[in-house]
Amino acid sequence: MSTEESSFTLGTAFRPDTIGDGAVRAMVGVLDAQDVAPSIERLRAWALAAGDVQPGEVCVDVGSGTGVMTRRLAALAGPDGQAIGLEPNEMLRAVATERAAAAGSTAEFRPGLATDIPLPDASVDLVWCERVLQHVPDPETAIREVARVLRPGGRALLLDSDHESRVESSIDPDVAREMLVAFLGQLANARSARDIPRLAMQAGLVVDPDIGSSALVYTQEELQDFELYRLSGDQAVAEGRITRAQADEAVRSMSEAARQGWAFSAITVFGFVCRKPGSGTVSS
Ligand SMILES: C[S@@+](CC[C@H](N)C(=O)[O-])C[C@H]1O[C@@H](n2cnc3c(N)ncnc32)[C@H](O)[C@@H]1O
């Protein structure tokens, strides 16, 4: 693992096996910025309400990142409950552990992959898995694992992005389309959200008909020299889809619009409430 790498590269971003320490630091900055985005908070609040965590329950946050949601689950589960953040990336686990301690949270963090959840069958009341499946090449196994660890009557809140829904205001549409295609090809599971209902049902879960959605809207600040567009442009050039000049112009025109304050770019994040049939309880 390189510690020199200081920014994301397409294809390695968020993959615990390939991402370098410098890129993890950059990722923490991105996640912190997104944590305060009102659009993300609206979806999280909706999902938390649907999940209805009770004091004493056992909650697991799969792919917990900086642990922000693990801490919220720990607060809801209370002193008699438990909130475990599963995070394969060691550096993110360290950040999450440090932040939980500083906040006086009981949230705990363990290594683990979505496709191999290190917990017994039927041992969890609630699973939270937010913007993780898009980075998992085998989401079918991951969702089967979620169903396995849930107790009958347990709930899974699966929130994920659909990158094909990306919109932007200030890039030539033909160029933007080529950049998006190049970007989609680099992600493990770019259209993740649209497969979740099928995979959850095939794993034996029941999906609530009310599906949540919210656009992750990038700020004007983020859109200046936006790395996502720079990387998408570089990839599209490498694939011969657009010219270098077109890629540079895409980043420049979006940056200029952001300086004027009217740039707009977003992707849709969907939320699915999945329930394991039956009833029971993990907590005593
Ligand atoms: C976009 S971040 C989301 C973090 C957090 N869930 C949030 O919403 O703030 C994606 C997270 O998924 C983790 N991740 C990537 N592949 C994973 C896998 N196979 N199993 C579990 N987590 C994974 C990454 O390390 C990272 O923490």
The ligand as an SDF file (V2000), in Angstrom:
LIG
                    3D

 27 29  0  0  0  0  0  0  0  0999 V2000
  -18.2880    6.0410    0.8790 C   0  0  0  0  0  0  0  0  0  0  0  0
  -17.5660    5.3310    2.2980 S   0  0  0  0  0  0  0  0  0  0  0  0
  -19.0110    5.3110    3.3720 C   0  0  0  0  0  0  0  0  0  0  0  0
  -18.6650    5.2990    4.8180 C   0  0  0  0  0  0  0  0  0  0  0  0
  -19.8680    5.3860    5.7580 C   0  0  0  0  0  0  0  0  0  0  0  0
  -20.7440    4.2480    5.5890 N   0  0  0  0  0  0  0  0  0  0  0  0
  -20.6130    6.6730    5.5440 C   0  0  0  0  0  0  0  0  0  0  0  0
  -21.6860    6.6440    4.9080 O   0  0  0  0  0  0  0  0  0  0  0  0
  -20.1570    7.7100    6.0210 O   0  0  0  0  0  0  0  0  0  0  0  0
  -17.3870    3.6050    1.8650 C   0  0  0  0  0  0  0  0  0  0  0  0
  -16.8730    2.7600    3.0040 C   0  0  0  0  0  0  0  0  0  0  0  0
  -16.9930    1.3910    2.6370 O   0  0  0  0  0  0  0  0  0  0  0  0
  -15.8280    0.7090    3.0910 C   0  0  0  0  0  0  0  0  0  0  0  0
  -15.7070   -0.5300    2.2960 N   0  0  0  0  0  0  0  0  0  0  0  0
  -15.2220   -0.6840    1.0440 C   0  0  0  0  0  0  0  0  0  0  0  0
  -15.3010   -1.9730    0.6660 N   0  0  0  0  0  0  0  0  0  0  0  0
  -15.8680   -2.6490    1.7060 C   0  0  0  0  0  0  0  0  0  0  0  0
  -16.2240   -4.0130    1.9340 C   0  0  0  0  0  0  0  0  0  0  0  0
  -15.9920   -4.9340    0.9920 N   0  0  0  0  0  0  0  0  0  0  0  0
  -16.7800   -4.3520    3.1130 N   0  0  0  0  0  0  0  0  0  0  0  0
  -17.0330   -3.4020    4.0540 C   0  0  0  0  0  0  0  0  0  0  0  0
  -16.7180   -2.0880    3.8940 N   0  0  0  0  0  0  0  0  0  0  0  0
  -16.1390   -1.7290    2.7390 C   0  0  0  0  0  0  0  0  0  0  0  0
  -14.7210    1.7210    2.8640 C   0  0  0  0  0  0  0  0  0  0  0  0
  -13.5470    1.3840    3.5640 O   0  0  0  0  0  0  0  0  0  0  0  0
  -15.4140    2.9870    3.3580 C   0  0  0  0  0  0  0  0  0  0  0  0
  -15.3100    3.1360    4.7410 O   0  0  0  0  0  0  0  0  0  0  0  0
  1  2  1  0
  2  3  1  0
  2 10  1  0
  3  4  1  0
  4  5  1  0
  5  6  1  0
  5  7  1  0
  7  8  2  0
  7  9  1  0
 10 11  1  0
 11 12  1  0
 11 26  1  0
 12 13  1  0
 13 14  1  0
 13 24  1  0
 14 15  1  0
 14 23  1  0
 15 16  2  0
 16 17  1  0
 17 18  1  0
 17 23  2  0
 18 19  1  0
 18 20  2  0
 20 21  1  0
 21 22  2  0
 22 23  1  0
 24 25  1  0
 24 26  1  0
 26 27  1  0
M  CHG  2   2   1   9  -1
M  END
$$$$
